[in-house]
Amino acid sequence: MASTAPAFQEAIHGKVPIRELGLRIAGTPLEPLLSEFDHELNAVGIRRLRPRYYLSSEWGVPFETIALAIPFYLAHPDLAELHADRTGMIEGSDRADVLRYLRHEMGHVLNYAYMLYDRADWIATFGAITQPYSDAYRPEPWSTRFVHHLPGWYAQKHPDEDWAETFAVWMTPGRDWRTDYAAWPGALAKLELCDRIVREIGDAAPQVTDDELDEDVSEIDYSIDEMYANAEENPAMPPGIDGALRAIAEPRPGGRPLAQLLRRHARALARSVFTWTGHFPEATRALVMHLADRADALGLEAPDEPATLVAVTALVTSLAMNYTARGSYTP
């Protein structure tokens, strides 16, 4: 793990390219977690396929490879904390969360290694992998056609993600997925197919073994600051947002600033709103910070913190739902 010395702190807050931070998996808490994950794979009968783990800018598996990218910020606690501050959420906040993301990405590895996406039953159940892939997906919360594993109803993004989420639920240790999804017929049918496919594959050798890396941490030539710059753009707000904030709080000299409450809870709001709406955490964080700036400008005070936090959460969620449904906060 890279040093926590002042020189390292200066580097991550300066213009030093990420490739020069000396980040690696060996010697970090990621190393025993990957060993634990390998044991999970053995336990579900996947013994001849192992990804090539590496650090990159985000989670992912390059198409037609078995290389599994892990966000570089998980290799150092200072970087993880900085990532949470700048985006509102850590994708791998603790041991259980890292394993959750690994199970999802392993679904992609399995899909590409055995070219499952070419199977007629896979296509009939999940759809064609050639469908357009867009980050701006619009989920339907609580749809019974999809499992719920990662935050944001992520299975609804694309057939490839639908499979990866289904596989992740299927392989989670101790998960009784048949009971959990008994009332979700569409999702259950996908889980049953996943169960059949993995048992059919058994110990077969993978058809694809390419493990070429995409944007390995040793090649990232931009700085931490440059990486997060786009995550902090101010969103366009609908008319009347000041009135909405005044309905929650009012100018009250000597009270607790509403902006202070918003900023303090920005991270929790970002994760929770993303989990249940699909509105990305970095966008929610930017939204909350904008609301905090407006509350500051209006001099608003929060009379009762718990009640105010509930009201703020409802306001942020309503804006997020508008965005996921329409692609904009404005009408």
C-alpha positions in Angstrom: 0.0 0.0 0.0 1.3 3.5 -0.8 2.6 5.7 1.9 0.5 7.9 4.1 3.4 10.4 4.5 2.9 14.1 3.7 4.5 13.6 0.3 1.7 11.1 -0.6 -1.0 13.5 0.6 0.5 16.3 -1.4 0.6 14.0 -4.4 -3.0 13.0 -4.3 -4.2 16.6 -3.9 -1.8 18.0 -6.6 -1.2 17.4 -10.2 0.7 14.2 -9.9 -0.5 11.5 -12.5 -2.2 8.6 -10.8 0.3 6.2 -12.4 3.0 7.8 -10.2 1.2 7.1 -6.8 2.7 3.5 -6.6 -0.7 1.8 -6.1 -1.0 -1.9 -6.2 -3.1 -4.8 -4.8 -0.4 -6.7 -3.0 -0.1 -5.8 0.7 -3.4 -4.0 0.9 -6.7 -5.2 2.4 -7.8 -6.1 -1.1 -5.4 -9.0 -1.2 -7.1 -11.3 1.4 -10.5 -10.3 0.1 -9.6 -11.6 -3.4 -8.4 -14.8 -1.8 -11.7 -15.1 0.1 -13.5 -14.5 -3.2 -11.6 -17.3 -4.9 -12.8 -19.6 -2.2 -16.4 -18.4 -2.9 -15.9 -19.4 -6.6 -14.6 -22.8 -5.6 -17.7 -23.3 -3.3 -20.1 -22.7 -6.2 -18.2 -25.0 -8.6 -16.3 -22.5 -10.6 -12.8 -23.9 -10.4 -11.2 -23.5 -13.8 -11.8 -19.9 -14.3 -10.0 -17.1 -12.4 -10.0 -13.4 -13.4 -6.8 -11.4 -13.7 -7.4 -8.8 -11.0 -5.9 -5.3 -11.5 -6.4 -1.7 -10.4 -8.0 0.8 -12.7 -10.2 3.9 -12.6 -13.4 2.0 -11.9 -15.0 -1.5 -11.6 -15.3 -3.3 -14.9 -14.3 -6.2 -17.2 -13.2 -5.3 -20.7 -15.4 -7.1 -23.3 -14.1 -10.5 -24.4 -11.5 -10.7 -21.6 -11.3 -12.2 -18.2 -9.5 -9.2 -16.7 -11.3 -7.7 -13.7 -10.7 -4.1 -12.9 -10.9 -2.8 -9.3 -11.1 0.9 -8.5 -7.6 2.2 -7.5 -9.0 4.2 -4.6 -9.8 0.9 -2.8 -6.0 0.3 -2.5 -5.6 3.2 0.0 -7.9 4.5 2.7 -7.0 8.1 2.0 -8.0 7.7 -1.6 -11.2 6.0 -0.7 -12.1 8.8 1.7 -11.3 11.4 -1.0 -13.4 9.5 -3.5 -16.4 9.5 -1.2 -16.0 13.3 -0.6 -15.8 14.1 -4.3 -18.5 11.7 -5.6 -20.7 10.9 -2.6 -20.2 7.2 -2.6 -17.5 4.4 -2.4 -18.3 1.4 -4.5 -16.7 -1.1 -2.1 -17.2 0.7 1.2 -16.2 -2.3 3.4 -15.5 -6.1 3.1 -19.1 -7.1 2.3 -19.4 -4.3 -0.3 -16.2 -5.2 -2.1 -17.3 -8.8 -2.3 -20.7 -7.6 -3.6 -19.0 -5.8 -6.5 -16.7 -8.7 -7.2 -19.6 -11.1 -7.6 -21.2 -8.7 -10.1 -18.0 -8.3 -12.1 -17.4 -12.1 -12.0 -20.8 -12.4 -13.8 -19.2 -10.5 -16.7 -16.1 -12.6 -16.6 -18.1 -15.8 -16.8 -20.3 -14.3 -19.6 -17.2 -13.5 -21.7 -15.1 -16.5 -20.8 -17.8 -18.9 -22.0 -19.5 -16.6 -24.6 -22.8 -17.1 -22.8 -24.3 -14.1 -24.6 -24.3 -16.2 -27.8 -26.6 -18.9 -26.3 -30.2 -18.9 -27.5 -31.6 -19.4 -24.0 -29.4 -16.5 -22.7 -30.6 -14.2 -25.5 -34.3 -15.2 -25.0 -34.1 -14.5 -21.3 -31.8 -11.5 -21.0 -31.9 -10.0 -24.5 -29.2 -9.3 -27.1 -25.8 -8.1 -25.8 -25.6 -5.9 -28.9 -28.3 -3.6 -27.5 -27.0 0.0 -27.1 -25.2 0.5 -23.8 -25.9 3.9 -22.2 -25.0 5.2 -18.8 -28.2 7.2 -18.8 -30.6 4.3 -18.1 -34.0 4.9 -16.6 -34.9 2.2 -14.1 -38.3 1.0 -13.1 -38.0 0.6 -9.3 -39.4 -2.7 -7.9 -39.9 -4.3 -11.3 -40.3 -8.0 -10.7 -38.4 -8.8 -13.9 -35.0 -8.0 -12.4 -33.0 -8.9 -9.3 -31.7 -6.2 -7.0 -28.1 -6.5 -6.0 -26.0 -3.4 -6.6 -27.6 0.0 -5.8 -29.6 1.8 -8.4 -31.6 -1.1 -9.9 -28.5 -1.8 -11.9 -29.8 -4.9 -13.6 -32.1 -2.8 -15.7 -29.2 -1.0 -17.4 -28.4 -3.5 -20.1 -28.8 -7.3 -20.8 -25.1 -7.8 -19.8 -25.7 -6.0 -16.5 -28.9 -8.0 -16.0 -27.0 -11.2 -16.3 -24.1 -10.0 -14.0 -26.6 -8.9 -11.3 -28.5 -12.2 -11.6 -25.3 -14.2 -11.3 -24.2 -12.1 -8.3 -27.4 -12.9 -6.4 -27.1 -16.6 -7.4 -23.6 -17.0 -6.0 -24.0 -14.9 -2.8 -23.1 -17.3 0.1 -26.1 -18.2 2.2 -28.6 -16.5 -0.1 -31.9 -18.5 -0.5 -32.6 -16.8 -3.9 -35.6 -19.1 -4.6 -37.4 -17.9 -1.5 -36.3 -14.3 -1.9 -37.6 -14.1 -5.4 -40.5 -16.5 -5.2 -42.9 -13.5 -5.9 -40.8 -12.1 -8.7 -41.5 -14.5 -11.6 -39.3 -12.7 -14.2 -36.3 -12.4 -11.9 -36.7 -16.0 -10.7 -36.7 -17.4 -14.2 -33.4 -15.6 -14.8 -32.0 -17.1 -11.6 -33.1 -20.6 -12.6 -31.4 -20.2 -16.0 -28.2 -19.0 -14.3 -28.3 -22.0 -12.0 -28.6 -24.4 -15.0 -25.9 -22.6 -17.0 -23.3 -22.6 -14.2 -24.0 -26.3 -13.4 -23.8 -27.1 -17.1 -20.4 -25.4 -17.5 -19.1 -27.2 -14.4 -15.3 -27.6 -14.7 -15.2 -26.9 -18.5 -12.2 -24.9 -19.7 -13.1 -21.3 -20.6 -13.3 -20.5 -24.3 -11.8 -17.1 -23.9 -8.7 -16.5 -21.8 -7.5 -13.1 -23.0 -6.6 -11.0 -19.9 -5.4 -7.8 -21.6 -5.8 -4.8 -19.2 -7.8 -1.7 -20.0 -6.5 1.5 -18.3 -4.3 -0.2 -15.8 -3.4 2.1 -12.8 0.2 2.2 -14.0 -0.9 3.8 -17.2 -3.3 6.5 -15.9 -1.7 9.8 -16.9 -4.2 12.2 -15.3 -4.3 13.4 -11.7 -6.8 12.8 -9.0 -8.1 16.3 -9.3 -8.6 16.0 -13.1 -10.4 12.7 -12.6 -13.1 14.3 -10.4 -13.4 17.6 -12.1 -16.5 16.6 -14.2 -18.3 15.2 -11.1 -18.7 18.6 -9.6 -20.5 20.5 -12.3 -23.5 22.5 -11.2 -26.8 20.9 -12.4 -29.6 23.0 -14.0 -32.4 23.4 -11.4 -36.1 23.8 -12.0 -37.7 27.2 -11.3 -39.1 27.4 -7.7 -36.2 25.6 -6.0 -35.7 28.5 -3.6 -39.4 28.3 -2.7 -39.0 24.6 -2.0 -36.1 25.3 0.4 -38.1 28.1 2.1 -40.9 25.6 2.7 -38.4 23.4 4.6 -36.6 26.2 6.6 -36.7 29.9 7.1 -34.3 32.7 8.0 -33.9 32.5 11.8 -30.9 34.3 13.3 -29.0 32.2 15.7 -30.4 28.9 14.5 -28.6 26.0 12.7 -27.8 26.7 9.1 -29.8 24.5 6.7 -26.7 24.4 4.4 -24.6 22.9 7.2 -27.1 20.0 7.6 -27.2 19.4 3.8 -23.4 19.3 3.5 -23.0 17.0 6.5 -25.4 14.4 5.1 -24.5 14.7 1.4 -22.7 11.4 1.3 -25.5 9.4 3.0 -28.1 11.1 0.7 -26.0 10.3 -2.4 -25.8 6.6 -1.6 -29.4 6.1 -0.4 -31.0 8.1 -3.2 -28.9 6.2 -5.8 -29.9 2.8 -4.2 -33.6 3.4 -4.6 -33.9 5.7 -7.6 -30.9 5.0 -9.9 -29.8 8.6 -9.8 -26.0 8.4 -9.8 -24.3 9.4 -6.5 -22.0 12.0 -8.0 -25.1 13.7 -9.5 -26.9 13.6 -6.2 -23.9 15.0 -4.4 -23.7 17.9 -6.9 -27.5 18.4 -6.4 -27.2 18.5 -2.6 -24.3 20.9 -2.7 -26.2 23.2 -5.0 -29.1 23.2 -2.6 -26.7 23.9 0.2 -25.4 26.9 -1.7 -28.9 28.2 -2.3 -29.7 27.7 1.4 -26.6 29.7 2.3 -27.6 32.5 -0.1 -31.1 32.6 1.4 -29.9 32.5 5.0 -32.1 29.6 5.9 -32.0 28.0 9.3 -33.1 24.5 10.3 -35.5 24.5 13.3 -35.6 20.8 13.9 -32.8 18.6 12.5 -34.6 15.2 12.3 -37.7 16.7 10.7 -35.7 18.9 8.4 -33.5 16.0 7.3 -36.7 14.0 6.4 -38.0 17.0 4.4 -34.6 17.5 2.6 -34.5 13.7 1.7 -37.9 13.9 0.2 -37.0 17.0 -1.8 -33.8 15.4 -3.1 -35.5 12.1 -3.9 -38.3 13.9 -5.8 -35.7 15.8 -8.0 -33.8 12.5 -8.5 -36.9 10.7 -9.6 -37.7 13.5 -12.0 -34.3 13.2 -13.5 -34.3 9.4 -13.9 -37.7 9.5 -15.5 -37.1 12.5 -17.8 -33.4 13.0 -18.0 -33.6 16.5 -16.5 -34.5 18.1 -13.2 -36.5 20.7 -15.0 -40.0 20.1 -16.5 
